[in-house]
Amino acid sequence: TISPTIQISIQPQANQADWHNSDITITLTAQDNEGGSGIREIVYSLPYIGAESNFVENNQAVISFSTEGINLFHYVALDMEGNDSGQKSIEINLDKTPPVITATVTPEPNQADWHNSNVTVSFTATDSLSGVKSVTSPVTVTTQGDSQVINGEAQDVADNKATIQTTLNIDKTSPLVTITANPSVLWSPDNKMVDVVINGEVTDNLSGIESLTFKVTDEYEKVQPTLTDFGSTIKLEASRDGSDKDGRTYTISATAKDKAGNESIASVTVTVPHDQGKK
């Protein structure tokens, strides 16, 4: 008339949040009292998965379990006289799937995949089973450089981890531009067109130069030569208005833009000075 007993062992054990993150083995061990009729069978069921019960005609049952989710596990032992241990239940929580982590870059890079300001990388995560336990806090990157790797990690309640890498290219420094004109003074105001050679240099140590454009401005808005690159020659008129006491000024500017969108402008002037010898 004495009921048998039954014990359960689950390996590997659940974490502190009572979640497993890998397939588990459930071992049921039944024992009848000394001098009793002995164990007839162990019965177990998983009502959330299927209504059917499973019978093992032995004093031990070993069950491999791999179904993700929150599962209810019932088990009971019966001896040869039909005495039972009383149905026992345990919740088995299994989540083998890592969370989904995403990274958001603010501001977004330009079409060349470069930034020209500080960048903040924010991380978000979702998990449809145990839920998200932690995710990397936002990271603000102020250092210049290319191929800077920012790592993010998310962990769910079952201790599954997911990682993500974001690569940043940051260039906050404008290109360096120099420009010269030879000659820079046109001393013969005789209305002739004079050849002027424009030289210079543009450098950028990070993202590289994307474009170099030129503009030639005539104080009198008469001469508008075009310039496409350093080492080119433009023609400027060596003349001035008689009333222009400070002389005629041409301004040649070079605008350099790097791949990160930083710009620099350098300029040089060519003058047709007032001839002090004429009153």
Backbone torsions as a table, in degrees:
resi	resn	phi	psi	omega
1	THR	NA	-0.4	-177.6
2	ILE	-90.8	131.2	-178.0
3	SER	-72.3	146.2	174.4
4	PRO	-74.2	171.0	175.9
5	THR	-117.8	158.4	178.1
6	ILE	-141.9	140.0	179.7
7	GLN	-123.9	151.0	-179.9
8	ILE	-122.4	140.5	174.8
9	SER	-131.6	130.9	179.7
10	ILE	-121.4	124.6	179.8
11	GLN	-129.7	138.0	-9.0
12	PRO	-68.8	162.2	-177.2
13	GLN	-72.3	157.5	177.8
14	ALA	-72.4	160.3	176.4
15	ASN	-79.0	-174.4	-176.5
16	GLN	-64.2	-23.9	178.0
17	ALA	-88.1	6.4	178.6
18	ASP	67.8	34.9	176.5
19	TRP	-119.8	144.0	171.4
20	HIS	-104.8	151.6	177.5
21	ASN	-126.4	18.8	175.1
22	SER	-150.5	165.1	177.2
23	ASP	-55.9	145.8	-175.4
24	ILE	-123.6	161.2	174.5
25	THR	-118.4	124.1	179.3
26	ILE	-103.9	125.0	178.8
27	THR	-117.2	121.4	176.9
28	LEU	-106.7	127.7	-179.8
29	THR	-125.8	121.5	-178.6
30	ALA	-108.8	149.2	179.5
31	GLN	-144.3	134.8	175.9
32	ASP	-98.2	160.2	-179.5
33	ASN	-65.4	154.4	178.9
34	GLU	-59.3	128.5	-177.7
35	GLY	83.5	2.5	179.5
36	GLY	-79.7	-175.1	-175.4
37	SER	-78.8	-16.1	-179.4
38	GLY	95.3	161.7	-176.6
39	ILE	-76.8	131.2	175.8
40	ARG	-93.3	-45.5	-177.6
41	GLU	-164.6	160.2	171.0
42	ILE	-114.9	133.3	-179.4
43	VAL	-120.0	132.4	177.7
44	TYR	-141.7	157.1	-179.2
45	SER	-152.7	158.6	176.9
46	LEU	-126.0	85.8	-172.1
47	PRO	-62.0	-25.3	179.4
48	TYR	-75.2	-19.9	-178.0
49	ILE	-101.4	-43.3	179.8
50	GLY	-159.9	152.3	-175.7
51	ALA	-81.4	-17.3	-174.9
52	GLU	-74.5	144.4	175.5
53	SER	-94.2	153.9	178.8
54	ASN	-112.2	136.4	-176.0
55	PHE	-117.2	133.1	175.5
56	VAL	-125.3	115.1	-177.2
57	GLU	-85.3	70.5	-177.8
58	ASN	-164.3	172.8	178.0
59	ASN	-92.2	4.3	177.9
60	GLN	-145.1	138.0	176.6
61	ALA	-129.1	131.8	178.3
62	VAL	-116.6	119.8	-173.7
63	ILE	-121.2	126.9	172.1
64	SER	-89.0	133.0	-173.9
65	PHE	-130.9	131.3	-175.9
66	SER	-140.2	9.0	-175.9
67	THR	-83.6	119.7	-179.4
68	GLU	-73.6	151.2	177.6
69	GLY	122.7	-173.1	175.1
70	ILE	-93.2	115.0	-173.7
71	ASN	-122.7	143.3	176.1
72	LEU	-102.9	133.2	-177.4
73	PHE	-122.3	117.9	176.5
74	HIS	-101.5	144.4	175.8
75	TYR	-153.8	150.2	-178.7
76	VAL	-156.1	149.4	176.0
77	ALA	-116.6	143.1	177.7
78	LEU	-126.1	140.7	175.4
79	ASP	-95.0	-179.6	-174.7
80	MET	-63.7	-20.2	179.8
81	GLU	-94.2	2.1	178.3
82	GLY	88.8	1.6	174.1
83	ASN	-68.8	139.2	-179.8
84	ASP	-120.4	158.8	-177.5
85	SER	-78.4	-6.0	-171.6
86	GLY	86.2	132.2	-177.1
87	GLN	-67.8	132.4	178.4
88	LYS	-115.1	154.0	-178.1
89	SER	-136.0	146.4	175.5
90	ILE	-144.7	143.5	177.0
91	GLU	-92.3	129.6	179.4
92	ILE	-115.4	117.6	-177.2
93	ASN	-108.5	118.3	-176.0
94	LEU	-127.8	123.9	178.1
95	ASP	-138.1	106.3	-179.1
96	LYS	-101.6	-1.0	-172.8
97	THR	-99.3	123.4	177.9
98	PRO	-63.6	155.4	174.8
99	PRO	-66.3	165.7	176.0
100	VAL	-100.7	120.9	-177.7
101	ILE	-114.5	139.8	177.3
102	THR	-129.8	153.8	179.0
103	ALA	-120.0	137.7	177.5
104	THR	-119.6	127.5	-177.8
105	VAL	-104.2	125.9	-179.4
106	THR	-128.8	125.3	-8.1
107	PRO	-72.5	167.6	178.1
108	GLU	-72.0	152.8	177.9
109	PRO	-71.1	164.4	175.6
110	ASN	-79.2	-174.9	-175.8
111	GLN	-64.0	-23.1	177.7
112	ALA	-89.2	5.5	178.2
113	ASP	68.7	35.4	177.8
114	TRP	-122.1	149.8	171.8
115	HIS	-113.3	152.0	174.2
116	ASN	-124.5	25.5	176.7
117	SER	-150.9	175.4	175.1
118	ASN	-60.0	149.5	-175.3
119	VAL	-127.2	137.0	174.9
120	THR	-112.1	127.1	176.9
121	VAL	-106.6	118.6	179.9
122	SER	-110.7	146.0	-176.4
123	PHE	-120.7	137.9	174.3
124	THR	-131.0	154.8	-178.2
125	ALA	-144.8	150.9	174.5
126	THR	-131.3	150.9	177.3
127	ASP	-150.9	122.0	-172.5
128	SER	-86.6	-6.0	-178.0
129	LEU	-110.2	-87.2	-175.6
130	SER	-76.9	-21.4	-178.5
131	GLY	96.3	163.0	-177.7
132	VAL	-83.5	129.7	176.2
133	LYS	-96.2	-40.1	-177.4
134	SER	-155.4	155.0	176.0
135	VAL	-149.3	146.5	-178.0
136	THR	-57.8	135.6	177.9
137	SER	-69.5	159.6	178.7
138	PRO	-56.6	143.5	-179.4
139	VAL	-118.7	123.8	175.7
140	THR	-101.2	124.2	-177.1
141	VAL	-106.7	121.9	-179.6
142	THR	-111.7	-10.9	-174.9
143	THR	-80.4	136.1	175.1
144	GLN	-77.3	150.6	177.0
145	GLY	150.7	161.9	177.9
146	ASP	-104.1	155.1	177.3
147	SER	56.6	42.3	175.1
148	GLN	-81.8	122.7	-174.9
149	VAL	-97.4	124.4	177.1
150	ILE	-112.7	123.9	-176.5
151	ASN	-101.4	139.8	174.1
152	GLY	-127.7	150.6	-179.2
153	GLU	-140.2	141.1	174.1
154	ALA	-125.0	145.3	178.8
155	GLN	-133.2	134.6	178.3
156	ASP	-92.9	178.4	-176.1
157	VAL	-65.9	-24.8	178.2
158	ALA	-85.4	3.5	178.3
159	ASP	75.3	15.4	168.2
160	ASN	-72.2	142.9	-178.0
161	LYS	-121.0	147.2	173.5
162	ALA	-133.5	141.7	-179.9
163	THR	-124.8	159.4	177.3
164	ILE	-147.6	146.4	177.5
165	GLN	-118.9	137.0	176.0
166	THR	-123.5	130.1	-179.0
167	THR	-104.5	129.0	-177.1
168	LEU	-118.5	140.8	171.8
169	ASN	-118.7	115.1	-175.3
170	ILE	-124.3	126.0	177.1
171	ASP	-138.0	106.9	-178.7
172	LYS	-104.2	4.1	-175.7
173	THR	-102.3	128.7	-179.9
174	SER	-71.8	154.3	177.1
175	PRO	-62.8	160.8	176.0
176	LEU	-101.9	123.7	-176.1
177	VAL	-125.4	133.0	170.8
178	THR	-127.0	149.7	-178.6
179	ILE	-148.6	141.0	177.7
180	THR	-135.1	158.6	176.7
181	ALA	-130.9	134.8	-180.0
182	ASN	-136.1	114.3	0.0
183	PRO	-80.0	161.8	177.7
184	SER	-100.9	-7.3	176.7
185	VAL	-131.4	129.0	177.0
186	LEU	-102.8	102.9	-170.0
187	TRP	-85.4	-8.5	-175.0
188	SER	-113.8	85.5	179.6
189	PRO	-72.4	71.8	-177.0
190	ASP	-117.4	20.8	177.2
191	ASN	69.6	12.0	177.1
192	LYS	-82.5	154.8	173.5
193	MET	-88.8	121.2	-174.6
194	VAL	-108.4	137.0	176.6
195	ASP	-74.6	128.9	176.9
196	VAL	-125.3	125.4	-179.1
197	VAL	-93.9	127.6	179.7
198	ILE	-104.9	119.0	177.0
199	ASN	-121.5	166.3	179.1
200	GLY	168.9	-171.6	-178.7
201	GLU	-152.4	146.4	175.7
202	VAL	-135.1	131.9	-179.3
203	THR	-135.6	151.7	174.4
204	ASP	-150.4	123.3	-171.1
205	ASN	-89.6	-3.2	-178.0
206	LEU	-118.3	-85.5	-173.1
207	SER	-74.8	-24.1	-178.3
208	GLY	93.3	161.5	-176.7
209	ILE	-80.0	131.1	176.4
210	GLU	-97.8	-40.4	-177.7
211	SER	-153.2	153.6	175.5
212	LEU	-138.0	118.0	-177.6
213	THR	-124.1	155.1	-176.1
214	PHE	-126.6	154.3	174.9
215	LYS	-142.8	130.5	177.8
216	VAL	-113.3	119.6	-178.1
217	THR	-113.5	125.1	177.1
218	ASP	-99.2	126.9	179.7
219	GLU	-55.1	-32.3	-179.1
220	TYR	-91.0	-4.9	179.3
221	GLU	58.5	37.9	178.5
222	LYS	-109.8	-44.4	-177.0
223	VAL	-97.8	126.8	-178.6
224	GLN	-135.1	68.1	179.1
225	PRO	-72.1	157.5	177.3
226	THR	-103.7	149.5	-177.8
227	LEU	-139.5	131.0	-175.6
228	THR	-114.2	-21.5	-177.3
229	ASP	-163.6	163.6	173.9
230	PHE	-65.6	151.4	-176.8
231	GLY	87.9	1.5	-179.3
232	SER	-89.9	159.6	179.3
233	THR	-114.2	132.1	175.5
234	ILE	-118.9	157.7	179.2
235	LYS	-106.6	125.5	178.8
236	LEU	-121.1	142.5	-176.6
237	GLU	-79.0	125.5	-179.7
238	ALA	-89.8	69.5	178.5
239	SER	-149.0	160.5	178.2
240	ARG	-150.7	160.4	174.7
241	ASP	-72.6	143.9	-179.3
242	GLY	-62.1	-28.2	-178.8
243	SER	-85.2	-3.8	-177.2
244	ASP	-86.8	93.7	-173.8
245	LYS	-73.0	-26.1	-179.2
246	ASP	-96.1	6.0	174.8
247	GLY	85.6	165.7	-179.9
248	ARG	-88.7	139.4	-176.7
249	THR	-123.3	129.7	168.7
250	TYR	-106.7	135.6	177.5
251	THR	-116.5	123.0	178.2
252	ILE	-112.0	120.0	-178.3
253	SER	-119.1	146.4	176.4
254	ALA	-121.3	126.6	179.4
255	THR	-112.6	118.9	178.8
256	ALA	-108.1	135.5	178.6
257	LYS	-126.4	128.4	178.6
258	ASP	-90.6	177.0	-174.7
259	LYS	-69.9	-15.8	176.7
260	ALA	-87.9	-5.6	178.8
261	GLY	95.1	3.7	175.4
262	ASN	-75.8	143.2	-178.3
263	GLU	-126.0	148.3	171.6
264	SER	-136.7	145.1	178.0
265	ILE	-125.8	131.6	173.0
266	ALA	-126.5	146.4	-177.8
267	SER	-140.7	158.8	177.3
268	VAL	-141.1	151.7	-179.4
269	THR	-114.9	147.5	171.6
270	VAL	-121.0	126.4	-174.3
271	THR	-117.6	148.8	168.7
272	VAL	-110.7	97.2	-170.1
273	PRO	-74.5	162.0	174.5
274	HIS	-68.3	132.1	179.8
275	ASP	-81.4	104.2	-176.3
276	GLN	-66.3	-14.0	-178.6
277	GLY	-79.1	-10.3	-178.3
278	LYS	-112.4	133.7	-179.3
279	LYS	-95.6	NA	NA
